[in-house]
């Protein structure tokens, strides 16, 4: 019981630390991604109820690997192009917004 409680405590503490980091804007890029993901979840939640989302996820869990195997070359090309665009946006945003880390704050 002690081992399980210690493991659970470590998991909860790391999760809370990550949430604190996201809410207090320690890294603006991660905070924006977190906010956008919360907005998307709210938007999806307004369309479907939870059971529908679970059924769709369960169906996709077994369908998407087969679709990927059948269309691997096209999907890989699309993922590479999207990743290139996202990396470009990240560098542009990082150039505009100074990112401070915990180490920088400790040095000050």
C-alpha positions as CSV (number, residue, x, y, z in Angstrom):
1,X,0.0,0.0,0.0
2,X,2.9,2.4,0.8
3,X,4.5,1.8,-2.6
4,X,1.2,2.4,-4.4
5,X,0.6,5.6,-2.4
6,X,4.1,6.9,-3.1
7,X,3.8,6.2,-6.8
8,X,0.4,7.8,-6.9
9,X,1.7,10.9,-5.0
10,X,4.6,11.2,-7.5
11,X,2.2,11.1,-10.5
12,X,-0.2,13.6,-9.0
13,X,2.6,16.0,-8.0
14,X,4.2,15.9,-11.4
15,X,0.8,16.4,-13.0
16,X,0.1,19.4,-10.8
17,X,3.5,20.9,-11.5
18,X,2.9,20.6,-15.2
19,X,-0.6,22.3,-14.8
20,X,1.0,25.0,-12.8
21,X,3.6,25.6,-15.5
22,X,0.9,25.7,-18.1
23,X,-1.4,28.1,-16.2
24,X,1.3,30.5,-15.1
25,X,2.7,30.9,-18.6
26,X,6.2,29.8,-17.9
27,X,6.5,28.8,-21.6
28,X,4.1,30.8,-23.7
29,X,4.1,28.2,-26.6
30,X,3.0,25.4,-24.3
31,X,0.4,27.6,-22.7
32,X,-1.1,28.5,-26.0
33,X,-1.1,24.9,-27.2
34,X,-2.8,23.9,-23.9
35,X,-5.4,26.7,-24.3
36,X,-6.1,25.7,-27.9
37,X,-6.5,22.0,-26.9
38,X,-9.0,23.0,-24.2
39,X,-10.9,25.1,-26.6
40,X,-11.0,22.2,-29.1
41,X,-12.2,19.8,-26.5
42,X,-15.0,22.2,-25.5
43,X,-16.0,22.6,-29.1
44,X,-16.0,18.9,-29.7
45,X,-18.0,18.5,-26.5
46,X,-20.6,20.8,-27.7
47,X,-21.2,18.5,-30.8
48,X,-21.1,15.1,-29.1
49,X,-21.8,13.6,-25.8
50,X,-19.0,11.6,-24.1
51,X,-20.4,8.2,-25.1
52,X,-20.3,9.2,-28.8
53,X,-16.7,10.3,-28.5
54,X,-15.8,7.0,-26.8
55,X,-17.5,5.0,-29.5
56,X,-15.7,7.1,-32.2
57,X,-12.4,6.7,-30.5
58,X,-12.9,2.9,-30.1
59,X,-13.7,2.6,-33.8
60,X,-10.8,4.8,-34.9
61,X,-8.5,2.7,-32.7
62,X,-8.9,-0.3,-34.9
63,X,-9.6,1.5,-38.2
64,X,-6.8,4.1,-38.4
65,X,-3.9,1.6,-38.3
66,X,-5.2,-0.2,-41.4
67,X,-5.8,3.1,-43.2
68,X,-2.2,4.1,-42.4
69,X,-0.8,0.9,-43.7
70,X,-2.7,1.2,-46.9
71,X,-1.8,4.8,-47.5
72,X,1.6,5.1,-45.7
73,X,3.5,7.1,-48.3
74,X,0.8,9.7,-48.8
75,X,0.2,10.1,-45.1
76,X,3.9,10.4,-44.3
77,X,4.3,13.1,-47.0
78,X,1.4,15.0,-45.5
79,X,2.7,14.7,-41.9
80,X,6.2,16.0,-43.0
81,X,4.7,19.0,-44.7
82,X,2.5,19.8,-41.8
83,X,5.4,19.4,-39.4
84,X,7.5,21.8,-41.4
85,X,4.8,24.4,-41.3
86,X,4.3,24.0,-37.6
87,X,8.0,24.2,-36.9
88,X,8.2,27.4,-39.0
89,X,5.3,28.9,-37.0
90,X,7.0,27.9,-33.7
91,X,10.2,29.6,-34.7
92,X,8.3,32.8,-35.8
93,X,6.4,32.9,-32.5
94,X,9.5,32.2,-30.4
95,X,11.2,35.1,-32.2
96,X,8.4,37.4,-31.3
97,X,7.8,36.3,-27.7
98,X,10.8,35.9,-25.4
99,X,10.7,32.6,-23.6
100,X,11.9,32.6,-20.0
101,X,12.7,29.3,-18.3
102,X,12.9,28.4,-14.7
103,X,16.8,28.5,-14.9
104,X,16.7,32.1,-16.2
105,X,14.5,33.1,-13.3
106,X,16.8,31.4,-10.8
107,X,19.8,33.3,-12.2
108,X,18.0,36.7,-11.8
